[in-house]
Amino acid sequence: MNHHAFGRMPFTVTNVGFGAWQIGGSWGDISEADGRAALNAALDAGMTFIDTADVYGDGRSEKIIADVLKTRGDERPMVATKAGRRLNPHVSEGYTKANLEGFIDRSLTNLAVDSLDLVQLHCPPRDVLYQPEVFEGLNVLQKAGKIKGYGVSVEKVEDGLKAIEYPGVVSIQIIYNIFRQRPDHLFFQEARRRNVAIIARVPLASGLLSGKITRDTHFASDDHRNFNRNGEAFDVGETFAGVPFEVGLQAVEEVRKLVPEGATMAAFALRWILMSDAVTVVIPGARNAEQARANAAAADLAPLSADVMAATREIYERLIAPHVHQRW
């Protein structure tokens, strides 16, 4: 894995990190033991970036991370968490300094730290991005030492473009994968210009781009790939990257033909993301240690050829773009 600066912050991170949504919840039955094993395997492989959120398992993910890092006692990786989704209802009026400080204090306790490395607004309503007082409040919390930096996790490219207008925003987390290629247009260009770190999430389109999901795959009742197919619980773009399931399966079979011999489709999909120099870190999740090790190894794949990159773009434009490009 390559190491590089995390935008304007004084952290150096690996280009493959650990996405900790799965070890928190909403991905079916993943035991705490498997979650710990996955995180330990990621750290053993050298990953130096962990992404979580206060709502992943109602704090379970954060607490597992804290315990694993305490037990290991070695050099601490950068840990990013998110805040805002604890609001009920999740409305822009709730993004007050007092509420955000409460969420941050809870994460400080869960993660057992005195200061959060990075807190990200968790896909806030668009109106929040037009309220400078929200970001002024984050500046105050940063000066108070509760957070070292802040960013925004967004659903839409337009939201990312708006968020980076605020000088204090050091990172944007956005969905970017073979099935969601729009960020690699104007948004990545602007992020590079402002030296904003990019965290690429949902890299495998909720497992579609692992090549292991079929029409007969069963998803547990508490797996968002079962209960959020049409955006019933949160933005549908978080589930299968917003691609209709049958369309995604069709596109996967075409992508499969491009995977080099000896590589898995998941590794290929992660290497595709790393072909963009705008991406600071990609954060695949892992259900177990084996998956975590495989994610780390993806960075060692040879760069993809221009022909292969062009072929993925053609598949995207022909099959996927009509469903997702203008929506996100």
C-alpha positions as CSV (number, residue, x, y, z in Angstrom):
1,M,0.0,0.0,0.0
2,N,1.1,3.5,-0.7
3,H,1.3,6.2,2.0
4,H,0.5,9.8,1.4
5,A,-0.7,13.0,3.2
6,F,-4.3,13.3,4.2
7,G,-5.0,16.5,2.4
8,R,-4.0,19.5,4.6
9,M,-4.0,17.5,7.9
10,P,-0.8,16.3,9.5
11,F,-1.6,12.6,9.0
12,T,-0.1,10.1,6.6
13,V,-2.4,7.3,5.6
14,T,-2.4,4.2,3.5
15,N,-4.4,4.4,0.2
16,V,-6.5,1.4,1.4
17,G,-8.2,1.9,4.7
18,F,-10.7,0.0,6.9
19,G,-14.4,0.8,6.5
20,A,-16.0,-0.1,9.9
21,W,-19.7,0.1,9.0
22,Q,-19.9,-3.7,8.7
23,I,-18.5,-4.4,12.1
24,G,-21.2,-2.0,13.5
25,G,-24.3,-3.4,12.0
26,S,-26.8,-3.3,9.0
27,W,-24.9,-6.0,7.2
28,G,-26.4,-9.1,8.6
29,D,-25.0,-11.2,11.5
30,I,-21.3,-10.3,12.0
31,S,-20.1,-11.3,15.4
32,E,-18.0,-9.0,17.6
33,A,-15.2,-11.6,17.4
34,D,-15.2,-11.5,13.6
35,G,-15.3,-7.7,13.7
36,R,-12.3,-7.6,15.9
37,A,-10.5,-10.1,13.8
38,A,-11.2,-8.1,10.7
39,L,-9.9,-4.9,12.2
40,N,-6.8,-6.6,13.6
41,A,-6.0,-8.2,10.2
42,A,-6.4,-4.8,8.5
43,L,-4.0,-3.2,11.0
44,D,-1.6,-6.2,10.7
45,A,-1.6,-5.6,6.9
46,G,-0.4,-2.0,7.6
47,M,-3.6,0.0,7.1
48,T,-3.4,3.4,8.9
49,F,-6.9,4.8,8.3
50,I,-10.2,3.6,9.9
51,D,-13.6,5.1,9.1
52,T,-16.6,4.7,11.3
53,A,-19.7,6.6,12.5
54,D,-21.5,7.1,15.8
55,V,-24.6,5.3,14.4
56,Y,-22.9,2.1,13.2
57,G,-24.4,-0.3,15.6
58,D,-25.4,2.6,17.9
59,G,-21.7,3.0,18.9
60,R,-20.7,-0.6,18.6
61,S,-18.3,0.1,15.8
62,E,-16.5,2.9,17.7
63,K,-16.3,0.8,20.8
64,I,-14.8,-2.2,19.0
65,I,-12.2,0.1,17.4
66,A,-11.3,1.7,20.8
67,D,-10.9,-1.7,22.4
68,V,-8.8,-3.2,19.6
69,L,-6.5,-0.2,19.5
70,K,-6.1,-0.2,23.3
71,T,-5.2,-3.9,23.2
72,R,-2.7,-3.5,20.5
73,G,-1.0,-0.6,22.0
74,D,1.1,0.1,18.9
75,E,1.3,3.2,16.8
76,R,-2.3,4.6,16.4
77,P,-3.9,4.9,13.0
78,M,-6.0,7.9,11.9
79,V,-9.6,7.3,13.0
80,A,-12.4,9.2,11.4
81,T,-15.9,9.1,12.6
82,K,-19.2,10.9,11.7
83,A,-21.9,12.8,13.4
84,G,-25.4,14.0,12.6
85,R,-27.4,10.8,11.9
86,R,-28.4,10.4,15.5
87,L,-30.9,13.3,14.9
88,N,-34.5,12.1,14.9
89,P,-35.9,13.5,12.7
90,H,-32.8,14.0,10.6
91,V,-33.4,17.6,9.6
92,S,-31.1,20.6,9.0
93,E,-32.4,22.5,12.1
94,G,-30.8,19.8,14.2
95,Y,-27.3,20.6,13.1
96,T,-26.7,23.1,16.0
97,K,-23.4,23.5,17.7
98,A,-24.9,22.1,20.9
99,N,-26.1,18.9,19.2
100,L,-22.9,18.4,17.3
101,E,-20.9,18.9,20.4
102,G,-23.1,16.3,22.2
103,F,-22.5,13.8,19.4
104,I,-18.8,14.5,19.4
105,D,-18.6,14.1,23.2
106,R,-20.3,10.7,22.8
107,S,-17.8,9.6,20.1
108,L,-14.9,10.8,22.3
109,T,-16.1,8.5,25.0
110,N,-16.8,5.6,22.6
111,L,-13.4,5.9,21.0
112,A,-11.7,6.5,24.4
113,V,-9.8,9.6,23.1
114,D,-9.4,13.2,24.1
115,S,-9.7,14.6,20.6
116,L,-11.2,13.1,17.4
117,D,-8.8,12.9,14.5
118,L,-11.6,13.7,12.0
119,V,-15.3,14.2,12.4
120,Q,-17.5,14.2,9.3
121,L,-21.0,15.5,9.0
122,H,-22.9,12.3,8.1
123,C,-24.6,13.0,4.8
124,P,-26.4,16.0,6.1
125,P,-29.5,17.5,4.5
126,R,-28.5,19.9,1.7
127,D,-29.7,22.9,3.6
128,V,-26.9,22.4,6.2
129,L,-24.4,23.2,3.5
130,Y,-25.9,26.7,3.2
131,Q,-25.7,27.4,6.9
132,P,-22.3,28.9,7.7
133,E,-23.1,28.8,11.4
134,V,-22.8,25.0,11.3
135,F,-19.2,25.3,10.1
136,E,-18.4,28.1,12.5
137,G,-19.5,25.8,15.3
138,L,-17.2,23.1,14.1
139,N,-14.4,25.7,14.0
140,V,-15.1,26.5,17.7
141,L,-15.0,22.8,18.6
142,Q,-11.7,22.4,16.7
143,K,-10.2,25.4,18.5
144,A,-11.4,23.8,21.8
145,G,-9.4,20.7,20.9
146,K,-12.3,18.3,20.7
147,I,-11.6,17.6,17.0
148,K,-8.4,17.9,15.0
149,G,-10.3,18.5,11.8
150,Y,-13.6,18.1,10.1
151,G,-15.1,17.1,6.8
152,V,-18.4,16.1,5.2
153,S,-19.7,12.8,3.9
154,V,-22.0,13.5,1.0
155,E,-24.4,11.7,-1.3
156,K,-24.2,14.0,-4.3
157,V,-21.4,15.6,-6.3
158,E,-23.1,18.9,-6.0
159,D,-23.0,18.7,-2.2
160,G,-19.3,17.9,-2.3
161,L,-18.7,21.0,-4.5
162,K,-20.6,23.2,-2.0
163,A,-19.0,21.7,1.1
164,I,-15.4,22.4,-0.1
165,E,-16.2,26.1,-0.4
166,Y,-15.8,26.2,3.4
167,P,-12.1,26.7,4.1
168,G,-12.2,24.5,7.2
169,V,-13.5,21.4,5.3
170,V,-10.4,19.2,5.0
171,S,-12.1,16.1,3.5
172,I,-15.0,14.8,1.6
173,Q,-16.3,11.2,1.7
174,I,-18.2,10.2,-1.4
175,I,-19.3,7.1,-3.2
176,Y,-16.8,6.3,-6.0
177,N,-16.5,3.0,-7.8
178,I,-16.9,1.5,-11.3
179,F,-20.6,2.0,-11.0
180,R,-20.4,5.6,-9.7
181,Q,-17.9,7.4,-11.9
182,R,-19.3,11.0,-11.9
183,P,-17.0,12.3,-9.1
184,D,-14.1,11.8,-11.4
185,H,-15.2,14.8,-13.4
186,L,-15.4,18.4,-12.0
187,F,-15.5,17.4,-8.4
188,F,-12.1,15.6,-8.2
189,Q,-10.6,18.5,-10.1
190,E,-11.8,21.0,-7.6
191,A,-10.8,18.8,-4.6
192,R,-7.3,18.5,-5.9
193,R,-7.1,22.2,-6.5
194,R,-8.1,22.9,-2.9
195,N,-6.0,20.0,-1.5
196,V,-9.1,18.4,0.0
197,A,-8.7,14.7,1.0
198,I,-11.1,12.3,-0.7
199,I,-12.4,9.2,1.1
200,A,-13.9,6.8,-1.5
201,R,-16.7,4.8,0.1
202,V,-19.0,1.9,-1.1
203,P,-16.1,0.8,-3.3
204,L,-17.6,-2.6,-4.1
205,A,-21.2,-1.3,-4.6
206,S,-22.4,-3.2,-1.5
207,G,-20.7,-6.4,-2.7
208,L,-21.9,-6.4,-6.3
209,L,-18.4,-5.7,-7.5
210,S,-17.1,-8.6,-5.5
211,G,-18.6,-10.8,-8.3
212,K,-19.9,-13.1,-5.6
213,I,-23.6,-12.0,-5.5
214,T,-26.1,-13.7,-7.7
215,R,-29.9,-13.5,-8.2
216,D,-30.2,-16.2,-5.6
217,T,-28.1,-14.6,-2.9
218,H,-30.0,-14.3,0.4
219,F,-29.6,-11.2,2.5
220,A,-30.6,-11.2,6.2
221,S,-33.5,-9.1,7.4
222,D,-31.2,-6.7,9.2
223,D,-28.9,-6.3,6.1
224,H,-29.5,-3.0,4.3
225,R,-29.2,-4.9,1.0
226,N,-32.5,-6.4,1.9
227,F,-34.4,-3.5,3.6
228,N,-33.0,-0.5,1.7
229,R,-33.3,-1.6,-1.9
230,N,-35.6,1.3,-2.7
231,G,-34.3,3.8,-0.1
232,E,-36.7,2.8,2.6
233,A,-34.3,3.6,5.5
234,F,-31.7,6.0,3.9
235,D,-30.4,7.2,0.6
236,V,-30.8,4.3,-1.9
237,G,-27.4,5.3,-3.4
238,E,-25.8,3.7,-0.3
239,T,-27.2,0.3,-1.3
240,F,-25.7,-1.3,-4.5
241,A,-24.5,2.3,-5.3
242,G,-28.1,3.0,-6.4
243,V,-27.9,0.6,-9.3
244,P,-31.0,-1.5,-9.9
245,F,-30.0,-5.0,-8.7
246,E,-30.7,-6.8,-12.0
247,V,-28.8,-4.1,-14.0
248,G,-25.9,-4.4,-11.6
249,L,-25.7,-8.1,-12.1
250,Q,-25.6,-7.7,-15.9
251,A,-22.9,-5.1,-15.6
252,V,-20.9,-7.3,-13.3
253,E,-20.7,-10.1,-15.9
254,E,-19.2,-7.6,-18.4
255,V,-16.7,-6.2,-15.8
256,R,-15.7,-9.8,-15.0
257,K,-14.2,-10.2,-18.5
258,L,-11.7,-7.4,-17.7
259,V,-10.3,-8.9,-14.5
260,P,-6.8,-10.0,-15.0
261,E,-5.9,-13.7,-14.5
262,G,-5.1,-14.5,-10.9
263,A,-7.0,-11.4,-9.5
264,T,-10.4,-11.3,-7.8
265,M,-13.0,-8.9,-9.0
266,A,-13.0,-7.2,-5.7
267,A,-9.3,-6.5,-5.9
268,F,-9.8,-5.3,-9.5
269,A,-12.6,-2.9,-8.4
270,L,-10.4,-1.5,-5.6
271,R,-7.4,-1.1,-7.9
272,W,-9.7,0.7,-10.4
273,I,-10.5,3.3,-7.7
274,L,-6.8,3.8,-6.9
275,M,-6.1,4.7,-10.5
276,S,-7.4,8.1,-9.6
277,D,-4.7,10.3,-8.0
278,A,-7.5,12.4,-6.4
279,V,-8.5,9.6,-4.1
280,T,-6.7,9.8,-0.8
281,V,-8.0,6.5,0.7
282,V,-10.6,3.9,-0.2
283,I,-12.5,2.3,2.6
284,P,-13.8,-1.2,1.8
285,G,-15.4,-3.0,4.7
286,A,-14.7,-6.5,5.8
287,R,-16.8,-9.2,7.6
288,N,-13.8,-11.2,8.7
289,A,-10.0,-11.3,8.7
290,E,-9.7,-12.9,5.3
291,Q,-11.6,-10.1,3.6
292,A,-9.6,-7.5,5.3
293,R,-6.3,-9.1,4.1
294,A,-7.7,-9.3,0.6
295,N,-8.6,-5.7,0.6
296,A,-5.1,-4.7,1.6
297,A,-3.6,-6.9,-1.1
298,A,-5.6,-5.1,-3.8
299,A,-3.2,-2.2,-3.7
300,D,-0.4,-4.5,-4.9
301,L,-2.2,-5.2,-8.2
302,A,-0.5,-3.8,-11.3
303,P,-1.9,-0.5,-12.6
304,L,-4.8,-1.1,-15.0
305,S,-4.2,-0.3,-18.7
306,A,-5.8,2.5,-20.6
307,D,-7.7,0.0,-22.6
308,V,-9.2,-1.6,-19.5
309,M,-10.1,1.8,-18.0
310,A,-11.8,2.7,-21.3
311,A,-13.7,-0.5,-21.2
312,T,-15.0,0.1,-17.7
313,R,-16.1,3.6,-18.8
314,E,-18.0,2.1,-21.8
315,I,-19.8,-0.4,-19.5
316,Y,-20.7,2.4,-17.1
317,E,-22.0,4.8,-19.8
318,R,-24.0,2.1,-21.6
319,L,-25.6,0.2,-18.6
320,I,-25.1,2.2,-15.4
321,A,-25.1,5.9,-16.1
322,P,-28.7,6.2,-17.2
323,H,-29.7,5.1,-13.6
324,V,-27.2,7.0,-11.5
325,H,-25.1,9.6,-13.3
326,Q,-27.4,12.6,-13.0
327,R,-29.0,11.5,-9.7
328,W,-25.8,11.6,-7.7
